[in-house]
Amino acid sequence: MASLAWLLIPLLAAVGAGLWAGWANRNRKSGRTGDNTELHGYAAFREAMEKSHSRSDTPA
């Protein structure tokens, strides 16, 4: 019986790891995750920074 318990420990760990991996890689519905959103945010940031620099370059 003790050997059965030692065999169940890695089996339960593997099942738990599989469940966690599935949960961690799930598709999120919010649209606020992923590289695409990050890149759009960075592009907006760069555009805003370029606008602020172009205004300060003109003589007052």
Steps between C-alpha positions, in 0.01 A plus 500: 500500500787739571643443152161596352509827694851575368379437146196725544706801616673558162178419316306763695785747454494443122123545487528817708777634275290429192200680647714799599661517154159494336377777729814711451480477118127557470365759259400806694191677376590847628727591210743670739767232470741393236774654295261669259350720770843573642631607160204728435549662839869553431423650159255743660763592760763567233255709299417709806868549579577606143219756511629648824855524362392655170324784684805582711726518192318800355628841612268686736 
